């Protein structure tokens, strides 16, 4: 494997920090060129001193001087502001960009990286949720590979290696079910953010953990899978698998099923995306069948966990609806984490926002940017109305 020069967008988050753990075990195969963070200046500085990138970016501009004072004397270029992300991904030395930013913020830097001909290790699922068809066409135009980092999509990708001539009949994206699996709507009305942040299997950032609890994360993954693997809506099923060992399955036209199994550890799909098509040795814990003698599977409850149904609805509608869904979800998750609305109100507000935004069949990139802002503004207004009622009831 030739040495790869890597940019990590969002190096201080859950995916970014685990990616650096993978990379440090294979120092001879990787060179970090760029590290970026939103506001965690101290960790960014610490990472930069260890990995010695050419450039770091801190997008919170009030942290810029602090980071620059720490790193500029070490010969590391320091840039500030979100626009700097669009510049750094175009550096000539970079071979691959790991997009580990959270939410809609990952879209434009990913676009800039693709336009610069950089291969993408995609952990920012929202990029394909918001503008999947547009992004896939852009990647084809620039002959860029998009390698999925989500454990479920990485599993599907691995199952398809060596199968280019064989038609997919269906894929199954597995879901743990989150901390509230089997609970009813009445129970969900009183859950707290502390309850929702207790994921049974995975250690993740706050936003994705709440999305997992509401099954919105699985809904976003359904939309992402449609574009990654060129599938129709009825070819994508979700199945709840509480053990989180089977990371997803592919069913081919002859009825055969292929699955990828492993312990719930994001470092494995991260390593595979960074090293594809090679599989490198590692010291990750190995799966033991005798320690996990039973697997179980069940249908998701899309009536109780309405976010998954809303995601399918947005994907079926197409156009700008997945963009609206994503924008509304980002606002309601932040509101829930700020104790402004209850858990079940997230789905209600997302559904109302989707009804209020006019449908656009074939959005451009500028349309997506405008639609995202419009959806956020409407969702904030709805949150404000619900907040008053929620705080009175609370």
C-alpha positions as CSV (number, residue, x, y, z in Angstrom):
1,X,0.0,0.0,0.0
2,X,1.4,3.4,-1.0
3,X,1.6,6.1,1.6
4,X,-1.6,8.2,1.7
5,X,-1.8,11.8,2.6
6,X,-5.0,12.5,4.6
7,X,-7.1,15.4,5.6
8,X,-9.5,14.9,8.5
9,X,-12.4,17.3,8.8
10,X,-13.6,17.1,12.3
11,X,-10.6,15.6,13.9
12,X,-11.6,16.3,17.5
13,X,-15.0,14.5,17.2
14,X,-15.7,10.8,17.9
15,X,-14.9,9.6,14.3
16,X,-11.9,12.0,14.0
17,X,-10.3,10.9,17.2
18,X,-10.7,7.2,16.4
19,X,-9.4,7.7,12.9
20,X,-6.2,9.2,14.4
21,X,-5.9,6.1,16.6
22,X,-6.1,3.9,13.5
23,X,-3.5,6.1,11.7
24,X,-1.0,6.2,14.5
25,X,-0.8,2.4,14.4
26,X,0.2,2.6,10.8
27,X,2.4,5.7,10.7
28,X,4.4,4.4,7.8
29,X,1.3,4.3,5.6
30,X,-0.3,7.7,6.3
31,X,0.7,11.3,6.5
32,X,-1.7,13.7,8.1
33,X,-1.8,16.9,6.0
34,X,-4.8,18.7,7.5
35,X,-6.7,18.6,10.8
36,X,-9.8,20.7,11.5
37,X,-12.0,21.4,14.5
38,X,-15.0,23.6,15.2
39,X,-14.2,24.8,18.8
40,X,-12.1,22.2,20.7
41,X,-8.9,24.2,20.4
42,X,-7.0,22.4,23.1
43,X,-7.5,18.9,21.6
44,X,-6.8,20.3,18.1
45,X,-3.4,21.6,19.3
46,X,-2.6,18.4,21.1
47,X,-3.4,16.4,17.9
48,X,-1.3,18.7,15.8
49,X,1.7,18.4,18.0
50,X,1.5,14.6,17.7
51,X,0.7,14.3,14.0
52,X,2.4,17.4,12.6
53,X,0.0,18.3,9.8
54,X,0.9,20.9,7.3
55,X,-2.3,22.9,8.2
56,X,-4.9,23.1,10.9
57,X,-8.2,24.9,10.7
58,X,-10.3,26.1,13.7
59,X,-13.6,27.3,12.4
60,X,-14.6,29.2,15.6
61,X,-12.7,32.4,14.7
62,X,-12.5,33.5,18.4
63,X,-10.2,30.5,19.0
64,X,-7.9,31.3,16.0
65,X,-5.3,33.5,17.8
66,X,-5.0,30.9,20.6
67,X,-4.4,28.0,18.2
68,X,-2.0,30.1,16.0
69,X,0.1,31.2,19.0
70,X,0.5,27.5,20.0
71,X,1.2,26.0,16.5
72,X,2.7,28.6,14.3
73,X,6.1,28.5,16.1
74,X,6.1,24.8,15.3
75,X,5.9,25.5,11.5
76,X,2.2,24.5,11.2
77,X,-0.1,26.8,9.2
78,X,-3.2,27.8,11.1
79,X,-6.4,29.0,9.4
80,X,-9.6,30.2,10.9
81,X,-13.3,30.3,9.8
82,X,-15.5,27.8,8.0
83,X,-14.5,29.1,4.6
84,X,-11.0,27.9,5.2
85,X,-12.3,24.3,5.0
86,X,-13.0,24.8,1.4
87,X,-9.5,25.9,0.7
88,X,-7.5,23.3,2.7
89,X,-9.2,20.2,1.1
90,X,-7.7,21.4,-2.2
91,X,-4.1,21.1,-1.1
92,X,-2.2,19.2,-3.9
93,X,-0.6,16.7,-1.6
94,X,-3.9,15.4,-0.2
95,X,-5.1,12.0,-1.5
96,X,-8.1,11.4,0.7
97,X,-10.4,13.6,2.8
98,X,-12.2,12.0,5.8
99,X,-15.3,14.1,6.3
100,X,-16.2,13.6,9.9
101,X,-18.0,16.9,10.4
102,X,-21.5,16.7,12.0
103,X,-24.6,17.6,10.0
104,X,-25.1,20.0,7.1
105,X,-21.8,21.7,7.7
106,X,-20.1,18.8,5.9
107,X,-21.7,19.4,2.6
108,X,-19.8,22.3,1.0
109,X,-16.3,21.1,2.2
110,X,-17.1,17.7,0.7
111,X,-18.1,19.3,-2.6
112,X,-14.9,21.3,-2.6
113,X,-12.8,18.1,-2.0
114,X,-14.6,16.2,-4.8
115,X,-14.1,19.1,-7.2
116,X,-10.4,19.0,-6.4
117,X,-10.3,15.3,-7.2
118,X,-9.8,14.0,-3.7
119,X,-11.2,10.6,-2.7
120,X,-13.7,10.8,0.1
121,X,-14.0,8.6,3.3
122,X,-17.5,9.6,4.2
123,X,-18.6,9.7,7.8
124,X,-20.8,12.8,7.2
125,X,-24.0,11.0,6.1
126,X,-25.9,14.3,5.8
127,X,-23.9,15.1,2.6
128,X,-25.7,12.4,0.8
129,X,-29.0,12.8,2.7
130,X,-29.2,16.4,1.6
131,X,-27.9,16.3,-1.9
132,X,-27.3,12.6,-2.8
133,X,-28.0,12.6,-6.5
134,X,-26.1,15.8,-7.1
135,X,-23.1,14.6,-5.0
136,X,-22.9,11.2,-6.8
137,X,-23.0,12.8,-10.2
138,X,-20.2,15.2,-9.1
139,X,-18.1,12.3,-7.9
140,X,-18.5,10.5,-11.2
141,X,-17.6,13.6,-13.1
142,X,-14.4,14.0,-11.2
143,X,-13.7,10.2,-10.9
144,X,-13.7,10.3,-7.1
145,X,-14.4,7.3,-4.9
146,X,-16.8,7.8,-2.0
147,X,-15.9,5.1,0.6
148,X,-18.5,4.8,3.4
149,X,-17.4,5.0,7.1
150,X,-20.8,4.4,8.7
151,X,-20.6,0.8,10.0
152,X,-23.8,-0.2,8.2
153,X,-22.7,1.2,4.8
154,X,-19.2,-0.1,5.2
155,X,-20.7,-3.5,5.8
156,X,-22.8,-3.3,2.6
157,X,-19.8,-2.1,0.7
158,X,-17.7,-5.0,1.9
159,X,-20.4,-7.5,1.0
160,X,-20.5,-6.1,-2.6
161,X,-16.7,-6.4,-3.1
162,X,-16.3,-9.1,-5.8
163,X,-20.0,-8.9,-6.9
164,X,-20.0,-6.3,-9.6
165,X,-22.1,-8.4,-12.0
166,X,-24.6,-9.7,-9.5
167,X,-27.8,-7.7,-9.0
168,X,-28.9,-6.7,-5.5
169,X,-32.4,-7.7,-4.7
170,X,-32.5,-6.0,-1.3
171,X,-30.3,-4.7,1.5
172,X,-31.0,-4.8,5.2
173,X,-29.6,-2.0,7.4
174,X,-29.4,-3.2,11.0
175,X,-30.3,-1.1,13.9
176,X,-29.6,-1.7,17.6
177,X,-33.0,-0.2,18.4
178,X,-31.3,2.3,20.8
179,X,-32.0,2.7,24.5
180,X,-35.8,2.8,24.1
181,X,-36.3,-0.4,22.0
182,X,-39.7,-1.9,22.8
183,X,-41.1,1.2,24.6
184,X,-44.3,2.8,23.6
185,X,-45.2,6.4,22.8
186,X,-46.5,7.1,26.3
187,X,-43.1,6.1,27.8
188,X,-41.2,8.2,25.3
189,X,-43.1,11.4,26.3
190,X,-41.3,11.5,29.6
191,X,-37.7,10.5,28.7
192,X,-34.9,12.9,29.3
193,X,-31.8,13.7,27.4
194,X,-29.8,11.7,29.9
195,X,-31.9,8.7,29.2
196,X,-31.5,9.2,25.4
197,X,-27.8,9.5,25.6
198,X,-27.3,6.1,27.1
199,X,-26.8,4.0,24.0
200,X,-26.6,0.3,24.7
201,X,-23.8,-0.6,22.3
202,X,-22.0,2.4,20.7
203,X,-20.0,5.3,22.0
204,X,-20.8,8.3,19.8
205,X,-21.3,12.1,19.8
206,X,-24.4,13.6,21.3
207,X,-26.2,14.4,18.1
208,X,-25.8,10.9,16.5
209,X,-26.7,9.3,19.9
210,X,-30.0,11.2,20.0
211,X,-30.6,10.3,16.4
212,X,-30.0,6.7,17.2
213,X,-32.5,6.8,20.1
214,X,-35.2,8.3,17.9
215,X,-34.3,6.0,14.9
216,X,-33.6,9.1,12.8
217,X,-30.1,8.0,12.4
218,X,-31.4,4.8,10.7
219,X,-33.7,6.9,8.5
220,X,-30.7,9.1,7.4
221,X,-28.8,5.9,6.6
222,X,-31.7,4.6,4.5
223,X,-31.4,7.8,2.4
224,X,-27.6,7.6,2.2
225,X,-27.8,3.9,1.1
226,X,-30.1,4.8,-1.8
227,X,-27.4,7.0,-3.3
228,X,-24.3,5.0,-2.3
229,X,-25.6,1.8,-3.8
230,X,-28.0,3.1,-6.5
231,X,-31.1,1.4,-5.0
232,X,-34.8,2.1,-5.1
233,X,-36.7,2.8,-1.9
234,X,-38.3,-0.7,-1.8
235,X,-34.9,-2.3,-2.0
236,X,-33.9,-0.9,1.4
237,X,-35.2,-2.5,4.6
238,X,-34.3,-1.8,8.3
239,X,-34.2,-4.6,10.8
240,X,-33.6,-4.2,14.5
241,X,-30.7,-6.3,15.8
242,X,-30.1,-5.5,19.4
243,X,-26.6,-7.2,19.6
244,X,-25.1,-4.9,17.0
245,X,-22.9,-7.7,15.7
246,X,-24.4,-8.1,12.2
247,X,-23.7,-4.7,10.7
248,X,-25.9,-5.1,7.6
249,X,-26.7,-7.6,4.9
250,X,-27.1,-7.8,1.2
251,X,-29.6,-10.2,-0.5
252,X,-28.8,-11.0,-4.1
253,X,-31.2,-11.9,-6.9
254,X,-30.6,-15.7,-6.3
255,X,-31.8,-15.3,-2.6
256,X,-28.3,-15.6,-1.2
257,X,-27.4,-13.3,1.8
258,X,-24.0,-11.9,2.7
259,X,-23.4,-10.1,5.9
260,X,-20.5,-8.4,7.6
261,X,-20.1,-9.2,11.3
262,X,-17.9,-7.7,14.0
263,X,-17.9,-6.1,17.4
264,X,-19.4,-2.6,17.6
265,X,-16.2,-0.7,17.1
266,X,-16.0,2.2,14.6
267,X,-12.3,1.8,14.1
268,X,-12.8,-1.2,11.8
269,X,-14.9,0.6,9.2
270,X,-12.6,3.7,9.5
271,X,-9.5,1.6,8.8
272,X,-11.2,-0.2,5.9
273,X,-12.2,3.1,4.3
274,X,-8.7,4.6,4.7
275,X,-6.9,1.5,3.4
276,X,-9.3,0.1,0.8
277,X,-8.8,-2.2,-1.1
278,X,-6.2,-3.5,1.4
279,X,-7.1,-5.1,4.8
280,X,-4.4,-4.3,7.3
281,X,-3.6,-6.2,10.4
282,X,-4.6,-4.5,13.7
283,X,-4.9,-5.1,17.4
284,X,-8.7,-4.6,17.6
285,X,-10.6,-7.0,19.9
286,X,-11.9,-10.0,17.9
287,X,-15.4,-11.3,17.9
288,X,-16.0,-14.6,19.7
289,X,-19.2,-16.6,18.7
290,X,-19.2,-18.3,22.1
291,X,-19.3,-15.0,23.9
292,X,-22.3,-14.0,21.7
293,X,-24.2,-17.3,21.2
294,X,-27.5,-15.7,20.2
295,X,-28.6,-13.1,17.6
296,X,-32.1,-11.7,17.4
297,X,-33.9,-9.7,14.8
298,X,-37.2,-7.8,14.8
299,X,-39.1,-5.2,12.8
300,X,-38.7,-1.5,13.8
301,X,-41.7,0.2,15.3
302,X,-42.2,3.0,12.8
303,X,-45.4,4.2,14.5
304,X,-43.8,4.8,17.8
305,X,-40.5,5.9,16.3
306,X,-42.0,8.2,13.6
307,X,-38.7,9.6,12.5
308,X,-37.9,6.5,10.5
309,X,-41.2,6.7,8.8
310,X,-40.6,10.4,8.0
311,X,-37.2,9.5,6.5
312,X,-38.8,7.0,4.2
313,X,-41.5,9.6,3.3
314,X,-38.8,12.1,2.4
315,X,-36.9,9.7,0.3
316,X,-40.0,8.6,-1.6
317,X,-40.9,12.2,-2.3
318,X,-37.3,13.0,-3.4
319,X,-36.3,16.5,-4.5
320,X,-35.6,18.8,-1.6
321,X,-37.5,16.8,1.1
322,X,-34.5,14.9,2.5
323,X,-32.8,18.3,2.8
324,X,-35.8,19.6,4.8
325,X,-35.9,16.5,6.9
326,X,-32.2,16.9,7.8
327,X,-32.4,20.6,8.6
328,X,-35.4,20.2,10.8
329,X,-33.9,17.3,12.6
330,X,-30.7,19.2,13.4
331,X,-32.7,22.0,15.0
332,X,-35.0,19.7,17.0
333,X,-32.1,17.6,18.3
334,X,-30.4,20.7,19.5
335,X,-33.6,21.9,21.1
336,X,-34.1,18.6,22.9
337,X,-30.6,18.6,24.2
338,X,-31.2,22.2,25.5
339,X,-34.4,21.0,27.3
340,X,-36.6,23.1,25.1
341,X,-38.9,20.3,23.8
342,X,-39.7,16.7,24.7
343,X,-38.4,13.6,22.9
344,X,-41.7,12.8,21.0
345,X,-42.1,16.4,19.9
346,X,-39.1,16.1,17.7
347,X,-41.0,14.0,15.2
348,X,-44.0,16.2,15.3
349,X,-42.0,19.3,14.5
350,X,-40.1,17.6,11.7
351,X,-43.3,16.5,10.1
352,X,-44.8,19.9,10.3
353,X,-41.7,21.5,8.8
354,X,-41.9,19.1,5.8
355,X,-45.5,20.1,5.2
356,X,-44.6,23.8,5.3
357,X,-41.7,23.9,2.9
358,X,-42.6,24.0,-0.8
359,X,-41.5,21.0,-2.8
360,X,-38.6,21.4,-5.3
361,X,-38.1,18.5,-7.6
362,X,-34.5,19.1,-8.9
363,X,-32.7,21.5,-6.6
364,X,-29.3,23.0,-7.4
365,X,-26.5,23.4,-4.9
366,X,-27.6,27.0,-4.2
367,X,-31.2,25.7,-3.8
368,X,-30.0,23.2,-1.2
369,X,-28.3,26.0,0.8
370,X,-31.3,28.2,0.7
371,X,-33.8,25.4,1.5
372,X,-31.7,24.3,4.4
373,X,-31.9,27.8,5.9
374,X,-35.6,28.2,5.2
375,X,-36.3,24.8,6.9
376,X,-34.2,25.8,9.9
377,X,-36.0,29.1,10.3
378,X,-39.4,27.4,10.2
379,X,-38.3,24.7,12.6
380,X,-37.0,27.2,15.1
381,X,-40.4,29.0,15.0
382,X,-42.2,25.7,15.7
383,X,-39.7,24.9,18.5
384,X,-40.5,28.3,20.1
385,X,-44.2,27.6,20.1
386,X,-43.7,24.1,21.5
387,X,-41.2,25.3,24.1
388,X,-43.7,27.4,25.9
389,X,-46.2,24.5,26.2
390,X,-43.4,22.1,27.1
391,X,-42.0,24.2,29.9
392,X,-45.5,24.8,31.4
393,X,-46.2,21.0,31.3
394,X,-42.8,20.2,32.7
